[in-house]
């Protein structure tokens, strides 16, 4: 039987599914202290046990995004706060090449907040 987190990824429509699978592996490869967990019915990534980021789909566009838990402490033009008080999100286009340099930069800035 599949875990809920695995089922989440498998149930997404393409091309979002492929994008989310890639982001999942990429986030886990950024730092050996990042672990994956299922919280609030979504895939979360923790750094040394503290919530770090999560993956989700925009309800309207069905496009994936990365939510940065301590995003309000980061200043980057691609991070959007929307109606959240703590988190910022980076919206992605599953039909286009992912901006890996930008993703890596944001993840590294966010990791620095935990060290």
C-alpha contacts under 8 A as a table, 3 or more apart, distances in Angstrom:
res1	aa1	res2	aa2	distance
2	X	6	X	6.14
2	X	7	X	6.23
3	X	6	X	5.28
3	X	7	X	6.23
4	X	7	X	4.99
4	X	8	X	6.15
4	X	38	X	7.35
5	X	8	X	5.10
5	X	9	X	6.73
5	X	37	X	7.59
5	X	38	X	5.85
5	X	42	X	7.08
5	X	43	X	6.07
6	X	9	X	5.40
6	X	10	X	6.32
7	X	10	X	5.07
7	X	11	X	5.99
8	X	11	X	5.38
8	X	12	X	6.77
8	X	42	X	7.65
9	X	12	X	5.71
9	X	17	X	6.18
9	X	20	X	6.91
9	X	21	X	6.72
10	X	17	X	6.85
11	X	17	X	7.69
12	X	16	X	6.45
12	X	17	X	4.98
13	X	16	X	5.85
13	X	17	X	5.59
14	X	17	X	4.99
14	X	18	X	6.44
15	X	18	X	5.59
15	X	19	X	6.44
15	X	94	X	5.69
15	X	95	X	6.39
16	X	19	X	5.04
16	X	20	X	5.99
16	X	62	X	7.54
16	X	63	X	6.30
16	X	64	X	6.23
16	X	94	X	5.34
17	X	20	X	5.19
17	X	21	X	6.12
18	X	21	X	5.12
18	X	22	X	6.18
19	X	22	X	5.18
19	X	23	X	6.17
19	X	64	X	7.49
19	X	94	X	5.70
20	X	23	X	5.00
20	X	24	X	5.98
20	X	55	X	7.33
20	X	64	X	6.87
21	X	24	X	5.09
21	X	25	X	6.49
22	X	25	X	5.36
22	X	26	X	6.03
23	X	26	X	4.90
23	X	27	X	5.92
24	X	27	X	5.51
24	X	28	X	6.41
24	X	55	X	7.92
25	X	28	X	5.21
25	X	29	X	6.21
26	X	29	X	5.09
26	X	30	X	6.42
27	X	30	X	5.35
27	X	31	X	7.75
27	X	34	X	7.65
27	X	45	X	7.81
28	X	31	X	6.51
28	X	32	X	7.14
28	X	34	X	5.74
28	X	35	X	6.55
28	X	36	X	7.46
28	X	45	X	7.82
29	X	32	X	6.71
29	X	34	X	7.99
30	X	34	X	7.65
30	X	104	X	7.87
31	X	34	X	5.66
32	X	35	X	7.87
33	X	46	X	7.98
33	X	47	X	5.56
33	X	48	X	5.56
34	X	45	X	6.28
34	X	46	X	5.38
34	X	47	X	4.54
34	X	48	X	6.60
35	X	45	X	5.51
35	X	46	X	5.27
35	X	47	X	6.56
35	X	48	X	7.79
35	X	49	X	7.76
36	X	43	X	6.93
36	X	44	X	5.83
36	X	45	X	4.60
36	X	46	X	6.36
37	X	43	X	6.00
37	X	44	X	5.26
37	X	45	X	6.19
37	X	46	X	7.41
38	X	41	X	6.16
38	X	42	X	5.65
38	X	43	X	4.98
38	X	44	X	5.90
39	X	42	X	5.58
39	X	43	X	6.50
39	X	44	X	6.15
42	X	54	X	7.27
42	X	55	X	7.14
42	X	56	X	7.03
43	X	54	X	5.66
43	X	55	X	5.85
43	X	56	X	7.64
44	X	51	X	6.99
44	X	52	X	7.45
44	X	53	X	5.89
44	X	54	X	4.24
44	X	55	X	6.76
45	X	51	X	6.22
45	X	52	X	5.61
45	X	53	X	5.24
45	X	54	X	5.76
46	X	49	X	5.29
46	X	50	X	5.03
46	X	51	X	4.35
46	X	52	X	4.81
46	X	53	X	6.90
47	X	50	X	5.23
47	X	51	X	6.43
47	X	52	X	5.78
47	X	111	X	7.76
47	X	114	X	7.69
51	X	69	X	6.66
52	X	68	X	6.35
52	X	69	X	5.41
52	X	70	X	7.27
52	X	110	X	7.68
52	X	111	X	7.74
53	X	66	X	6.81
53	X	67	X	5.31
53	X	68	X	4.49
53	X	69	X	5.30
54	X	66	X	5.80
54	X	67	X	5.09
54	X	68	X	6.79
54	X	69	X	7.76
55	X	64	X	7.06
55	X	65	X	5.93
55	X	66	X	4.88
55	X	67	X	6.20
56	X	64	X	5.61
56	X	65	X	5.56
56	X	66	X	6.66
56	X	67	X	7.56
57	X	61	X	7.94
57	X	62	X	5.38
57	X	63	X	5.30
57	X	64	X	4.26
57	X	65	X	5.96
58	X	61	X	5.55
58	X	62	X	4.97
58	X	63	X	5.41
58	X	64	X	6.18
58	X	65	X	7.00
59	X	62	X	5.54
63	X	91	X	7.37
63	X	92	X	6.45
63	X	93	X	6.05
63	X	94	X	6.22
64	X	91	X	6.39
64	X	92	X	5.67
64	X	93	X	7.04
64	X	94	X	6.77
65	X	89	X	6.42
65	X	90	X	5.44
65	X	91	X	4.34
65	X	92	X	5.47
66	X	89	X	5.56
66	X	90	X	5.23
66	X	91	X	6.65
66	X	92	X	7.97
67	X	71	X	7.78
67	X	87	X	6.53
67	X	88	X	5.84
67	X	89	X	4.35
67	X	90	X	6.49
68	X	71	X	4.88
68	X	87	X	5.56
68	X	88	X	5.45
68	X	89	X	6.00
68	X	90	X	7.98
68	X	110	X	7.33
69	X	86	X	6.59
69	X	87	X	4.70
69	X	88	X	6.98
70	X	73	X	5.88
70	X	74	X	7.44
70	X	86	X	6.02
70	X	87	X	5.59
70	X	88	X	7.48
70	X	110	X	7.06
70	X	113	X	7.90
71	X	74	X	5.20
71	X	79	X	7.53
71	X	81	X	7.69
71	X	86	X	6.38
71	X	87	X	4.67
71	X	88	X	4.50
71	X	89	X	7.45
71	X	110	X	7.29
72	X	75	X	7.65
72	X	81	X	7.09
72	X	85	X	7.32
72	X	86	X	5.36
72	X	87	X	5.80
72	X	88	X	6.15
74	X	109	X	7.32
74	X	110	X	7.19
75	X	79	X	7.43
76	X	79	X	5.50
76	X	106	X	7.64
77	X	80	X	7.65
78	X	90	X	5.85
78	X	91	X	7.71
79	X	88	X	5.59
79	X	89	X	5.26
79	X	90	X	4.93
79	X	91	X	7.92
80	X	88	X	5.09
80	X	89	X	5.18
80	X	90	X	6.45
81	X	84	X	5.68
81	X	85	X	7.28
81	X	86	X	7.84
81	X	87	X	6.34
81	X	88	X	4.35
81	X	89	X	6.45
82	X	88	X	7.39
84	X	87	X	5.82
84	X	88	X	7.16
92	X	98	X	7.18
93	X	96	X	5.52
93	X	97	X	7.78
93	X	98	X	7.37
94	X	97	X	7.53
94	X	98	X	7.58
99	X	102	X	5.46
99	X	103	X	6.19
100	X	103	X	4.92
100	X	104	X	5.91
101	X	104	X	5.16
101	X	105	X	6.07
102	X	105	X	5.00
102	X	106	X	6.18
103	X	106	X	5.25
103	X	107	X	6.11
104	X	107	X	5.09
104	X	108	X	6.03
105	X	108	X	5.20
105	X	109	X	6.19
106	X	109	X	5.07
106	X	110	X	6.12
107	X	110	X	5.04
107	X	111	X	6.06
108	X	111	X	4.99
108	X	112	X	6.22
109	X	112	X	5.24
109	X	113	X	6.96
110	X	113	X	5.43
110	X	114	X	7.37
111	X	114	X	5.43
111	X	115	X	6.86
112	X	115	X	5.34
